[in-house]
Structure formats: C-alpha cells, structure tokens
Amino acid sequence: MLAVFCLSIEPCSAVLFYDTADSNHNTTAPTGAFEDSGWQYEGLYGAYLGTMIAPQYFITAQHFGTQGTTFTQSGIFNGGSDVTYNIDTTVNSGIGYWDIAGTDLRIFKVQEYFSNYAPLYTGSLEVGLTMVTMGRGGPRGADVMVSGVLHGWEDSSPDGITRWGSNTVSGVYSSALGDLLTANFSASGTVEEATLSNGDSGGGVFVNDGGVWKLAGINYSIDGQFDTNNIVGDGSEFDAALFDRGGLYQGSDAFGWTLIPDLPLDNPSSMYASRISTNAAAIMSIAVVPEPQSAFLILLAAAGSLLRRRRFTTLV
C-alpha cells in the first residue's frame, strides 16, 4: 500500500542523505559530474524554493499556499549578492498566479527580469536517469531501528539551509494530481544519494538530457507516515527517510496502518515530484520564453535591473 504524505503539513526539514548527517553537506553549488545541475536556477519563495523557468516566471508547488510577494535569488545560488524580485500580484485577473489544472504546480510572474532560467525537460524517458533535487531545512535525525538493525533516519528540526542531493528516477506514478516522478531512497544508490522530507516542497528536480540539465519535476511528497505499531492515538507515528521500510507500519491513524514485511531485500521509501514533461505545454503557454532575437534585449534589461539594485544598495 502506498501512503503519500504532503510535505508542507509537518514542520519543515530538508534533503536527507544516506551517507552523512553533516548539516553542512552540499550547501554550495554542485561541482564535478553535478556541475550546473539546476542549483543556479533556484530561488527562495518564503520558507520554500522556486525555480526560474522564463525571464519573468518561476514555478513552485501549490500545496503550501502563498508565501509573500517577493522571490529572492540568494547569493548562494548565483555566486554573488542576493537579488530580490517583486511578484506581480495583478496577473491572472488579480489572482496573482497560475495553477496548472489537475496538478500541484503553480507559476508566478515577477516585475523584473531574471538573468537566467532553467530549460524544461519535455521528453518521456526520465526513468533511469540520474536526478538532482534541492530543498530547505535540517539534516537527518534519530536512527530508525527495527529489531536492532538500522533502517533509516527520522526527520530533524529545520535549520533553513538549502541543500542538494541526487537519486535515480525509478518510475512515474499516476495520482489524483497528475503524473509524479518517483525515486527510491536506496542504500546502494547514487554518489550523493538523498531523498526528501517535510519542507522540501517546491524545489526543482533536474535530469541530464544529452549533457544539459533540465527541469523535470517539482518536489511534492514522500512516503509516510511510519510507526512501530498499529495502535491508533498513541502518538508514536513519525516521518522518516528509510532505505528499508520492512518491519514498520505505514499509513495514518485516520486511514489505517499496513505492516510492511521485513524481507531479506530492502524495501525503500520513495519521494515524489510533479512531472514537468506532461504539463510542459500548459506551463509554456503561461511562462513565455522570448524568441532568440529578443533575448538579448531582455538580458540587457536584467543587467540594468541588477545595476540599479547595486547602486541602491550602495546608497543605503
């Protein structure tokens, strides 16, 4: 039985790693095989993340609601100073954003111009590709033990730091909110094997398409919750990143608990991200990318905006 748990319901945590509990791990731009893998396109939208997808548009998740009227590309993403953009709250007849119907995707427009933005993955071959994802919060928490054997880690308290990790797209799950990319938290996974926990919603998921990292998903949810028993109302349930769910109960007090058999092979928990490719046409009908001949003018406008901001900051 699959129980999907929305990331914003519980207090924020972050990308959790299999190999380390170091709170400073992967808090700067990726290098090596993961260089330019999407970090440079992320920005802060309230307590969450968003991804720039056109000169004036960014995309994020719906389910955590609106998070203020600004979007900030922090210096940790652009390698320089923080740049804050003002969201145009008058768009879409005053709603202030566009929701992609039947999904958890939400698009905002800013009044200024971004200097760069992510290309979208529009293919259908995500399964098996290495992915990189970003999220905010804290490192992994207490060990989850089953019969004295480590099976994963509980979520920890948030610290507001953005981290990136990697995984492999394992499948596509059809849900009430459209197609979701899935990735298992495996003990024998990628070099920077990671999964999501509460608070990672809205962060981008990127895959390498012919040498170019493209936006393939937006973080949505994780498997959960978990418990060591099926007693209703005892308050012992918890959220966790598990490389083996075996021997634990999964579900909720409201909808019941299912025991996951503890078998010789690991049975990992999964993360889920709203799929971009099946919604690319709807996204691009809103987030307009200019023709090549006008792109240079937009870059000049973005540069001018940055110069004006620097002057203003200097005056202050």
SEMAR-639972 format. One line per field, with one value per residue (C-alpha): residue in three letters; x, y, z. Coordinates in Angstrom, 1 decimal. Layout:
N
seke = c(Ala|...) $
east = c(X|...) $
north = c(Y|...) $
up = c(Z|...) $
***
This chain:
316
seke = c(Met|Leu|Ala|Val|Phe|Cys|Leu|Ser|Ile|Glu|Pro|Cys|Ser|Ala|Val|Leu|Phe|Tyr|Asp|Thr|Ala|Asp|Ser|Asn|His|Asn|Thr|Thr|Ala|Pro|Thr|Gly|Ala|Phe|Glu|Asp|Ser|Gly|Trp|Gln|Tyr|Glu|Gly|Leu|Tyr|Gly|Ala|Tyr|Leu|Gly|Thr|Met|Ile|Ala|Pro|Gln|Tyr|Phe|Ile|Thr|Ala|Gln|His|Phe|Gly|Thr|Gln|Gly|Thr|Thr|Phe|Thr|Gln|Ser|Gly|Ile|Phe|Asn|Gly|Gly|Ser|Asp|Val|Thr|Tyr|Asn|Ile|Asp|Thr|Thr|Val|Asn|Ser|Gly|Ile|Gly|Tyr|Trp|Asp|Ile|Ala|Gly|Thr|Asp|Leu|Arg|Ile|Phe|Lys|Val|Gln|Glu|Tyr|Phe|Ser|Asn|Tyr|Ala|Pro|Leu|Tyr|Thr|Gly|Ser|Leu|Glu|Val|Gly|Leu|Thr|Met|Val|Thr|Met|Gly|Arg|Gly|Gly|Pro|Arg|Gly|Ala|Asp|Val|Met|Val|Ser|Gly|Val|Leu|His|Gly|Trp|Glu|Asp|Ser|Ser|Pro|Asp|Gly|Ile|Thr|Arg|Trp|Gly|Ser|Asn|Thr|Val|Ser|Gly|Val|Tyr|Ser|Ser|Ala|Leu|Gly|Asp|Leu|Leu|Thr|Ala|Asn|Phe|Ser|Ala|Ser|Gly|Thr|Val|Glu|Glu|Ala|Thr|Leu|Ser|Asn|Gly|Asp|Ser|Gly|Gly|Gly|Val|Phe|Val|Asn|Asp|Gly|Gly|Val|Trp|Lys|Leu|Ala|Gly|Ile|Asn|Tyr|Ser|Ile|Asp|Gly|Gln|Phe|Asp|Thr|Asn|Asn|Ile|Val|Gly|Asp|Gly|Ser|Glu|Phe|Asp|Ala|Ala|Leu|Phe|Asp|Arg|Gly|Gly|Leu|Tyr|Gln|Gly|Ser|Asp|Ala|Phe|Gly|Trp|Thr|Leu|Ile|Pro|Asp|Leu|Pro|Leu|Asp|Asn|Pro|Ser|Ser|Met|Tyr|Ala|Ser|Arg|Ile|Ser|Thr|Asn|Ala|Ala|Ala|Ile|Met|Ser|Ile|Ala|Val|Val|Pro|Glu|Pro|Gln|Ser|Ala|Phe|Leu|Ile|Leu|Leu|Ala|Ala|Ala|Gly|Ser|Leu|Leu|Arg|Arg|Arg|Arg|Phe|Thr|Thr|Leu|Val) $
east = c(0.0|1.3|0.7|1.7|2.3|2.3|5.5|4.0|1.8|4.5|7.3|10.0|13.0|15.2|17.0|18.3|21.5|22.3|26.0|26.1|24.3|26.6|24.5|26.9|26.9|26.0|25.1|27.1|26.9|27.4|30.7|32.1|29.5|26.7|28.0|25.3|22.7|20.0|21.3|21.8|18.1|16.7|15.4|13.8|10.0|9.1|10.2|10.3|12.0|11.0|12.7|13.1|11.7|11.4|12.7|9.9|8.4|9.2|7.4|6.8|4.3|0.7|0.0|2.0|0.0|1.3|4.5|4.6|5.2|8.9|11.2|14.9|17.8|20.2|23.9|24.4|22.7|24.1|27.6|27.2|24.7|21.1|18.7|15.1|12.3|8.8|5.9|3.3|0.1|-2.2|-1.8|-4.5|-7.3|-5.9|-5.4|-1.7|-0.5|-1.5|-2.2|-1.7|-5.0|-5.0|-1.5|0.3|2.2|1.9|3.5|4.3|5.4|7.9|8.0|11.7|13.8|15.9|19.3|19.0|16.3|16.0|15.2|12.3|12.6|9.8|10.7|9.3|12.4|13.0|13.0|16.5|18.1|20.2|18.4|19.4|17.0|17.1|15.3|15.5|15.7|17.8|19.9|18.7|17.6|17.4|18.1|15.1|15.8|13.9|14.9|18.2|19.0|19.2|16.5|16.8|16.5|13.7|13.3|15.1|14.3|14.6|17.6|16.5|19.6|19.3|20.9|21.1|21.3|21.0|19.0|17.7|14.2|12.6|9.2|6.1|3.2|-0.3|-2.0|-5.1|-2.7|-1.3|1.9|4.5|8.2|9.3|12.7|13.7|16.0|18.5|21.4|23.2|22.2|24.0|27.1|25.0|22.0|19.3|15.5|13.0|11.4|9.0|9.6|11.3|8.2|8.7|12.3|13.4|14.2|16.7|17.8|20.6|19.3|22.1|24.6|22.2|20.5|16.8|13.9|11.9|9.9|8.9|9.1|5.7|5.6|7.2|6.1|4.7|3.9|5.5|5.1|6.4|2.8|-0.8|-2.2|-4.5|-4.0|-0.7|1.2|4.1|4.0|6.9|8.2|11.4|13.7|14.0|16.3|14.2|10.6|10.5|9.1|7.4|3.8|2.9|-0.2|-2.1|-4.5|-7.2|-6.9|-5.3|-1.9|-0.3|2.6|5.4|7.0|10.6|12.2|15.8|15.9|15.5|12.1|13.0|10.7|10.2|9.9|7.6|7.8|5.2|6.2|7.1|7.0|3.3|2.5|5.1|2.6|0.4|3.5|4.9|1.6|1.9|5.7|6.6|10.2|11.2|12.3|16.2|16.2|14.6|16.5|19.5|17.2|15.9|19.4|20.2|17.1|18.1|21.6|20.2|18.0|20.9|23.0|20.2|19.9|23.6|23.5|20.6|22.2|25.4|23.4|21.8) $
north = c(0.0|3.5|6.3|9.7|12.4|16.1|17.9|21.1|19.5|18.9|21.3|21.9|19.6|19.1|16.9|13.9|11.9|8.3|8.7|11.6|13.5|16.6|19.7|21.5|18.8|20.0|23.6|25.2|24.8|21.3|20.6|17.7|15.5|17.6|21.0|23.3|20.8|23.3|25.0|28.2|28.3|28.1|30.9|31.5|31.8|32.3|29.2|27.1|27.1|28.0|27.5|30.2|29.0|32.1|35.7|36.8|33.5|30.9|27.6|26.0|23.9|24.8|23.0|25.2|28.3|31.7|32.8|36.6|39.0|38.5|35.9|36.1|34.5|34.2|34.7|31.0|30.2|33.0|33.2|36.9|39.0|38.4|39.7|40.2|40.3|41.6|39.3|40.8|40.2|41.6|38.7|36.3|38.7|39.6|36.0|36.7|33.3|30.5|26.9|24.1|22.3|18.8|19.2|20.7|23.1|26.9|29.7|33.2|36.3|38.9|42.5|42.5|40.1|37.1|36.9|33.1|30.4|26.6|24.7|22.3|18.6|17.7|14.1|10.9|9.0|10.2|6.7|5.5|9.0|10.4|13.3|16.2|17.9|20.8|21.5|23.5|22.6|20.3|17.1|13.6|12.9|9.9|6.4|4.2|0.7|-2.5|-5.4|-3.7|-3.1|0.4|1.1|4.8|8.1|10.3|13.9|16.5|20.1|22.6|25.0|26.9|25.9|24.8|21.5|19.5|15.7|13.1|10.0|8.0|8.4|5.0|5.4|7.5|7.3|8.4|10.3|12.5|15.4|14.1|12.2|12.1|11.2|8.7|8.0|5.3|6.1|3.3|2.1|1.2|4.4|7.4|9.1|11.7|9.5|11.6|11.8|14.4|15.2|17.8|21.2|20.3|21.1|23.5|22.6|21.6|18.1|18.1|15.4|15.3|15.3|14.9|16.8|19.6|19.6|20.3|20.8|17.5|17.9|20.0|18.3|17.2|14.5|11.5|8.1|8.1|8.2|5.3|3.6|0.7|-0.4|0.0|1.4|4.4|7.5|6.6|9.5|7.2|7.8|9.6|10.9|9.4|8.7|4.9|2.7|-0.2|0.1|-3.6|-4.3|-0.9|0.1|2.7|4.8|7.0|6.8|8.2|5.7|2.8|1.2|-1.5|-3.7|-3.7|-7.2|-7.3|-9.3|-10.1|-7.4|-3.7|-2.0|1.7|4.6|7.0|10.7|12.1|15.2|16.7|15.8|18.7|16.9|16.0|19.6|21.4|22.8|24.3|25.7|27.3|28.8|30.9|31.3|32.8|32.4|35.1|34.4|34.4|37.9|39.5|37.5|39.9|42.9|41.0|40.2|44.0|44.7|42.2|43.6|47.1|45.9|44.4|47.6|49.7|47.4|47.6|51.4|51.5|49.1|51.2|54.3|52.7) $
up = c(0.0|-0.9|1.5|0.1|2.7|1.6|2.6|4.0|6.6|9.1|10.3|7.7|7.3|4.3|1.8|3.7|2.7|3.0|3.6|6.1|8.8|8.3|8.3|6.0|3.3|-0.2|0.8|-2.0|-5.8|-7.1|-8.9|-11.0|-12.5|-11.0|-12.1|-13.5|-12.5|-11.6|-8.4|-10.4|-11.3|-7.7|-5.5|-2.2|-2.0|1.6|3.5|0.3|-3.1|-6.6|-10.0|-12.6|-16.0|-18.1|-18.0|-15.6|-14.3|-11.6|-10.8|-7.4|-5.5|-4.8|-1.5|0.9|-0.2|-1.0|0.7|0.4|-2.6|-3.3|-4.8|-3.9|-5.8|-2.9|-3.4|-2.6|-5.9|-8.2|-6.7|-5.9|-3.9|-3.1|-5.7|-4.7|-7.3|-6.8|-7.7|-9.9|-7.9|-10.6|-13.1|-14.0|-13.2|-9.9|-8.6|-8.6|-10.0|-12.3|-11.2|-13.7|-13.6|-12.1|-10.6|-7.7|-9.9|-9.5|-11.6|-10.6|-12.6|-11.3|-12.3|-13.1|-15.3|-14.3|-15.8|-16.4|-16.2|-16.4|-19.6|-19.3|-19.9|-22.4|-23.2|-21.7|-20.8|-17.2|-15.7|-15.1|-15.4|-12.6|-11.0|-8.7|-6.3|-3.9|-0.6|2.6|6.3|8.6|8.3|9.2|12.7|15.0|13.8|12.9|14.2|13.5|15.7|16.4|12.7|11.2|8.6|8.1|9.9|11.3|10.2|12.3|13.3|10.4|10.0|6.9|4.9|1.2|0.2|-2.9|-3.4|-6.1|-6.8|-9.8|-11.3|-10.6|-12.1|-12.9|-10.6|-11.8|-9.0|-8.4|-9.0|-12.3|-13.1|-10.3|-10.8|-8.1|-6.7|-4.1|-1.2|-1.7|0.3|-3.0|-4.9|-6.4|-5.0|-3.3|-2.6|-1.0|-0.5|0.6|4.0|5.3|3.9|0.6|-1.4|-4.4|-5.0|-8.5|-9.8|-12.7|-15.1|-17.5|-21.1|-23.6|-21.4|-20.4|-17.0|-17.4|-15.0|-14.9|-11.7|-8.7|-5.2|-4.0|-1.3|0.4|1.7|5.2|7.9|9.8|13.1|15.1|15.8|14.5|17.7|17.0|19.1|20.9|19.2|18.2|14.4|12.7|9.4|8.1|5.2|5.1|2.9|4.2|5.4|6.3|9.7|10.1|9.7|7.1|6.9|9.4|12.4|10.1|7.3|9.0|9.2|6.9|8.1|5.5|5.6|6.8|3.9|3.1|0.4|1.3|0.6|0.5|0.9|-2.1|-2.9|-5.5|-7.7|-10.0|-13.5|-15.9|-19.2|-19.2|-18.3|-20.5|-23.0|-20.3|-18.5|-21.7|-22.5|-19.4|-18.8|-22.2|-23.3|-25.9|-29.4|-29.8|-31.4|-28.3|-25.8|-25.9|-25.1|-22.1|-20.9|-21.1|-19.1|-16.5|-16.3|-15.9|-13.1|-11.3|-11.7|-10.3|-7.4|-6.7|-6.8|-4.5|-2.1|-2.1|-1.3|1.6) $
***
